[in-house]
Amino acid sequence: MSRKTVIAGNWKMNKLASEVPAFASELKAAITGAYDCDIVICAPYPLIPALNANKDVVGMGVGAEDVSAFEKGAYTGEVSVSQLKELGPQYCIVGHSERRQYHNETDSSVNAKTKALLANGITPIVCVGESLKQRECGLTKDFVNSQVVVAFSGISAEDAKKCIIAYEPIWAIGTGVTATNEQAQEACHDIRAELARIYDQETADSITIQYGGSMNAKNAADLLAQPDIDGGLIGGASLKPVDFATIIMATAK
């Protein structure tokens, strides 16, 4: 079954709203060849209106980098799904390793956020991935699959098909170290097999699984050629229009 290839930039806490129009124009100019993917930029909340205003320049989707699991209440600094929805993003990252590390997010909170996004028509990009110690101990498959199981607990097959999963080995995020093609493919294949166990093969084959973890202009084509890798969640390279365009064009078939 064919799946959507999605190249999503994760800007993290970078750029200003005033820089978005120039970025969109530079990205459009840098895409000089064919590509076969959906383009998404996920950014901090204040940048979302500017991205929406410029999304047609390139033809891209807009995403947030997190959302609260709570609908309203005394949660200072949090943003609810309904508040987010008014900003107009189509996507939202949940469970990124930096959120798990710095904000003590758990698999259960990722599950709650995923459900809230689905209920409001926003596509969740669900992040999973292991630490270097877990990989070295041979625990990658068991650990990542356990994250998938909890993240999709209580979610129907129909809703699961609306999600994107991003496999991001923690040891490769922002380090310049990238999983080998074989390591990335094996992990994404194991995630798909776990989805087939939870649901069925048809559902598993419908879900886009991205690789994230220092995907860049040089290694994107080889990673994207792997059968179970359906795009990328791109960090640093997504801030550079030429590099991001190179990754986008690497999806051409």
MARLO-890901 format. One line per field, with one value per residue (C-alpha): residue in three letters; x, y, z. Coordinates in steps of 0.5 Angstrom, whole numbers. Each point is the difference from the previous one (the first is absolute). Layout:
N
rest <- (ALA, ...)
px <- (X, ...)
py <- (Y, ...)
pz <- (Z, ...)
//
This chain:
253
rest <- (MET, SER, ARG, LYS, THR, VAL, ILE, ALA, GLY, ASN, TRP, LYS, MET, ASN, LYS, LEU, ALA, SER, GLU, VAL, PRO, ALA, PHE, ALA, SER, GLU, LEU, LYS, ALA, ALA, ILE, THR, GLY, ALA, TYR, ASP, CYS, ASP, ILE, VAL, ILE, CYS, ALA, PRO, TYR, PRO, LEU, ILE, PRO, ALA, LEU, ASN, ALA, ASN, LYS, ASP, VAL, VAL, GLY, MET, GLY, VAL, GLY, ALA, GLU, ASP, VAL, SER, ALA, PHE, GLU, LYS, GLY, ALA, TYR, THR, GLY, GLU, VAL, SER, VAL, SER, GLN, LEU, LYS, GLU, LEU, GLY, PRO, GLN, TYR, CYS, ILE, VAL, GLY, HIS, SER, GLU, ARG, ARG, GLN, TYR, HIS, ASN, GLU, THR, ASP, SER, SER, VAL, ASN, ALA, LYS, THR, LYS, ALA, LEU, LEU, ALA, ASN, GLY, ILE, THR, PRO, ILE, VAL, CYS, VAL, GLY, GLU, SER, LEU, LYS, GLN, ARG, GLU, CYS, GLY, LEU, THR, LYS, ASP, PHE, VAL, ASN, SER, GLN, VAL, VAL, VAL, ALA, PHE, SER, GLY, ILE, SER, ALA, GLU, ASP, ALA, LYS, LYS, CYS, ILE, ILE, ALA, TYR, GLU, PRO, ILE, TRP, ALA, ILE, GLY, THR, GLY, VAL, THR, ALA, THR, ASN, GLU, GLN, ALA, GLN, GLU, ALA, CYS, HIS, ASP, ILE, ARG, ALA, GLU, LEU, ALA, ARG, ILE, TYR, ASP, GLN, GLU, THR, ALA, ASP, SER, ILE, THR, ILE, GLN, TYR, GLY, GLY, SER, MET, ASN, ALA, LYS, ASN, ALA, ALA, ASP, LEU, LEU, ALA, GLN, PRO, ASP, ILE, ASP, GLY, GLY, LEU, ILE, GLY, GLY, ALA, SER, LEU, LYS, PRO, VAL, ASP, PHE, ALA, THR, ILE, ILE, MET, ALA, THR, ALA, LYS)
px <- (0, 3, 1, 1, 7, 0, 7, -2, 5, 0, 3, 0, 1, 3, -2, -4, -7, 3, 5, -5, -2, 7, 1, -6, 2, 7, -2, -5, 6, 5, -5, 2, -2, -6, -2, -5, -2, -4, 4, -1, 3, -1, 2, -1, -7, 1, 3, -6, -4, 6, 1, -8, 1, 5, -1, -3, 7, 3, -7, 2, -4, 1, 1, 1, 6, -4, -7, -3, -4, -5, -6, 0, 2, 5, 6, 5, 3, -3, -4, -6, -2, -6, 4, 5, -5, -2, 7, -1, 5, -1, 5, 3, 6, -1, 5, 7, 6, 1, -7, 1, 7, -1, -8, 0, -5, -3, -2, -7, 0, 2, -6, -5, 3, -1, -7, -1, 3, -4, -7, 2, 2, 7, 5, 5, 7, 2, 7, 3, 7, 6, 6, 7, 0, -6, 3, 6, -4, -4, -6, -2, -6, -3, 1, -3, -6, -2, 0, -4, -5, -1, -1, -5, -4, -7, 0, -4, 3, -3, 3, 7, 0, -1, 7, 7, 5, 7, 6, 5, 6, 2, 7, 0, -4, 4, 6, 2, 0, -5, -2, 2, -5, 0, -2, -5, -3, 0, -3, -6, -1, -1, -5, -4, 0, -2, -6, -2, 0, -4, -5, 1, 5, -5, 0, 8, 1, -4, 4, 5, 7, 5, 7, 3, 7, 5, -3, 3, 1, 6, -3, -8, 0, 3, -5, -6, 2, -2, -6, -3, 2, -5, 3, 4, -1, 6, 3, 6, 0, -8, 3, 4, -4, 5, 1, -7, -2, 5, -3, -7, 3, 3, -7, -1, -2)
py <- (0, 7, 5, 7, 2, 6, 5, 4, 5, 1, 7, -1, 7, 3, 6, 6, 1, 6, -5, -5, 4, 0, -8, -2, 4, -3, -7, 1, 2, -5, -6, 0, -8, -4, -3, -5, 2, 4, 6, 2, 5, -1, 7, 3, 3, 7, -2, -4, 6, 3, -7, -1, 7, -3, -7, 1, 2, -7, -4, -2, -2, 3, -3, 1, -3, -2, 1, -1, -6, 4, 4, 6, 1, 3, -3, 7, 0, -6, 1, -5, -3, 4, 7, -4, -1, 7, 2, -5, -5, -7, -4, 0, -4, -4, -4, 3, -2, 7, 1, -7, 2, 7, 0, -7, -2, -8, -5, 1, 8, -1, -5, 6, 5, -4, -2, 8, 1, -5, 2, 7, -2, 2, -5, -3, -1, -5, -1, -6, -2, -3, 2, -2, -4, -4, -1, -2, -5, -3, 3, 4, -4, -1, 7, 3, -5, 2, 7, -2, -4, 5, 6, -4, -2, 1, 2, -3, -3, 6, 5, -3, 1, 7, 0, 1, -3, 2, -4, 4, -4, 5, -1, 3, 6, 6, -3, -1, -7, -4, -7, -4, -2, -7, 2, 5, -4, -6, 4, 3, -7, -2, 6, -2, -8, 3, 4, -6, -4, 5, 1, -4, 0, 5, 5, 0, 0, 7, 4, 4, -1, 5, 0, 6, 0, 5, -2, 5, 2, -5, -6, 1, -4, -6, 0, 2, -6, -5, -4, 2, 7, 5, 7, 3, 5, 5, 4, 5, -2, 3, 7, 0, 1, -3, -6, -1, 1, -6, -5, 2, -1, -7, -3, 1, -7)
pz <- (0, -2, 6, 0, 1, 4, 1, 6, 3, 8, 1, 8, 3, -6, -5, 1, -3, -4, -4, -2, -7, -2, 2, -4, -6, 0, 1, -6, -4, 2, -2, -7, -1, 1, 6, 3, 7, 4, 3, 7, 5, 8, 4, 6, 1, -1, -7, -2, -3, -4, -3, -2, -3, -4, -1, -7, -3, 1, 1, 7, 6, 7, 6, 8, 4, 6, 3, 7, 1, 4, -3, 5, 7, 5, -4, -1, -6, -4, -6, -1, -7, -1, 1, -5, -5, 0, -3, -5, 0, -4, 4, 7, 3, 6, 4, -3, 5, 2, 3, 3, 3, 2, 2, 2, -5, 0, -5, 4, -1, -7, -1, 3, -5, -6, 2, 1, -7, -3, 3, -3, -7, 1, -3, 6, -1, 5, 2, 2, 1, 5, 3, -2, 7, -2, -7, 2, 5, -6, 3, -6, -3, 7, 3, -7, -1, 8, -2, -6, 4, 5, -5, -4, 6, -1, -7, -5, -7, -3, 4, 0, -8, 1, 4, -2, 4, 1, 2, 3, 3, 6, -1, -7, 1, -1, 1, -7, 1, -5, 1, -6, -6, 3, 7, -2, -4, 5, 5, -4, -3, 8, 1, -6, 2, 7, -3, -4, 7, 3, -6, -6, -6, -4, 5, 1, -7, 0, 5, -2, 4, 0, 2, 4, 3, -4, -7, -4, -8, 0, 3, -2, -7, 3, 6, -4, -4, 5, 0, 7, 0, -3, 1, 6, 6, -2, 6, -2, -8, 0, 2, -6, -6, -5, 4, 2, -8, -1, 5, -3, -7, 2, 0, -7, -3)
//
